[in-house]
Amino acid sequence: MPTLPIKHRAKRKDKSTEWVYGFYAEKAIMRKHFILQEEIQPYSRETILKEIEVLPETVGQLRHINKYGEYYDGDVYYHAGYGMETVSAICEIQFSLAHGTDDDICTIAGNIHDVPDIINKVNELPT
């Protein structure tokens, strides 16, 4: 049985720097990084893969999905009982789920690529 590709997110390299979602690919020889998106050809059943060049430092893997949304590497979320946490390669969310329920993990406050010091800013808010 073939394995399914893992969904990723990254910021476009062009001037728009918007988030794009799809499957990650790297062309190491060219030192370029891409998100691949499948597009259906008009009036056809065929699809093509569209390559969107992205900033490699913003590439994040999808780590968790719950009723609040999708959680990618670099996202900052509130975890009940622990405070603000960052999704990372070691997947803190999965670790947290082992010690609580899906409801303990709340909405995403932002991410470290849009607001690099987001955890400090959230912790500075008056209670």
C-alpha positions as CSV (number, residue, x, y, z in Angstrom):
1,M,0.0,0.0,0.0
2,P,1.5,3.4,-1.0
3,T,2.1,6.0,1.7
4,L,0.3,9.3,1.4
5,P,2.3,12.5,1.3
6,I,2.2,14.7,4.3
7,K,0.6,18.1,4.1
8,H,2.8,21.1,4.6
9,R,2.4,24.9,4.7
10,A,4.9,27.6,3.8
11,K,5.2,31.2,2.8
12,R,5.6,32.0,-0.9
13,K,9.0,33.2,-2.0
14,D,7.6,35.9,-4.3
15,K,6.6,39.3,-3.1
16,S,3.2,38.2,-1.7
17,T,4.6,36.0,1.1
18,E,1.1,34.5,1.5
19,W,0.7,31.0,3.1
20,V,0.3,28.1,0.6
21,Y,-0.7,24.6,1.5
22,G,0.1,21.3,-0.2
23,F,3.0,18.8,-0.3
24,Y,6.6,19.8,0.2
25,A,9.4,19.1,-2.3
26,E,13.0,20.2,-2.4
27,K,15.3,20.5,-5.4
28,A,18.6,20.2,-3.5
29,I,20.8,20.8,-6.6
30,M,19.0,24.0,-7.3
31,R,18.7,24.9,-3.6
32,K,14.9,25.6,-4.1
33,H,12.0,24.6,-2.0
34,F,8.4,24.1,-3.2
35,I,4.9,23.4,-2.1
36,L,3.1,21.2,-4.7
37,Q,-0.6,21.7,-5.3
38,E,-2.7,19.5,-7.5
39,E,-4.8,21.3,-10.1
40,I,-7.5,19.8,-12.2
41,Q,-7.3,20.6,-15.9
42,P,-10.4,22.3,-17.3
43,Y,-12.7,20.0,-19.3
44,S,-10.5,17.0,-18.3
45,R,-10.1,14.4,-15.6
46,E,-6.4,15.0,-15.6
47,T,-4.5,16.8,-12.9
48,I,-1.1,18.6,-12.9
49,L,1.2,19.5,-10.0
50,K,1.7,23.2,-9.7
51,E,5.1,24.1,-8.1
52,I,5.1,27.2,-5.8
53,E,8.5,28.3,-4.7
54,V,8.5,28.9,-0.9
55,L,10.8,30.3,1.8
56,P,12.5,27.2,3.3
57,E,12.6,28.6,6.9
58,T,8.7,28.8,6.9
59,V,8.0,25.2,5.8
60,G,5.9,23.5,8.5
61,Q,4.4,20.1,8.6
62,L,0.7,19.5,9.5
63,R,0.9,18.0,13.0
64,H,-2.7,17.9,14.3
65,I,-6.3,18.6,13.4
66,N,-9.1,19.3,15.8
67,K,-12.3,21.3,15.9
68,Y,-10.3,24.5,16.2
69,G,-8.3,24.0,13.0
70,E,-5.1,22.6,11.6
71,Y,-1.8,22.9,13.6
72,Y,1.4,23.3,11.7
73,D,5.0,23.6,12.9
74,G,5.6,27.1,14.1
75,D,2.0,27.7,15.2
76,V,1.5,29.0,18.8
77,Y,-1.6,27.8,20.6
78,Y,-2.9,27.8,24.2
79,H,-2.8,24.4,26.0
80,A,-5.0,24.2,29.1
81,G,-2.8,23.8,32.2
82,Y,0.4,24.6,30.4
83,G,0.0,28.0,28.8
84,M,1.3,29.0,25.3
85,E,3.1,26.3,23.4
86,T,4.7,26.2,19.9
87,V,4.1,23.3,17.5
88,S,7.4,21.8,16.6
89,A,9.0,18.8,15.0
90,I,8.9,16.9,18.3
91,C,5.1,17.5,18.1
92,E,4.3,18.9,21.5
93,I,0.6,18.5,20.6
94,Q,0.8,14.7,20.4
95,F,2.6,14.7,23.7
96,S,0.0,17.0,25.3
97,L,-2.8,14.8,24.0
98,A,-1.4,11.9,25.9
99,H,-1.9,13.9,29.1
100,G,-5.4,15.4,28.3
101,T,-8.1,15.6,25.8
102,D,-8.5,17.3,22.4
103,D,-10.4,20.1,24.1
104,D,-7.3,21.0,26.2
105,I,-5.7,22.3,23.0
106,C,-7.3,25.6,21.9
107,T,-7.3,27.9,19.0
108,I,-4.1,29.1,17.4
109,A,-2.9,32.5,18.6
110,G,-0.6,33.0,15.6
111,N,2.7,31.7,14.4
112,I,6.4,32.4,14.8
113,H,6.9,33.4,11.2
114,D,4.3,36.2,11.2
115,V,5.0,37.4,14.7
116,P,8.5,36.1,15.8
117,D,8.1,37.1,19.5
118,I,4.4,36.0,19.7
119,I,4.9,34.0,23.0
120,N,6.5,37.1,24.7
121,K,3.7,39.3,23.5
122,V,0.9,37.0,24.7
123,N,2.6,36.5,28.0
124,E,2.9,40.3,28.5
125,L,-0.9,40.8,28.1
126,P,-2.6,41.9,31.4
127,T,-4.7,39.2,33.1
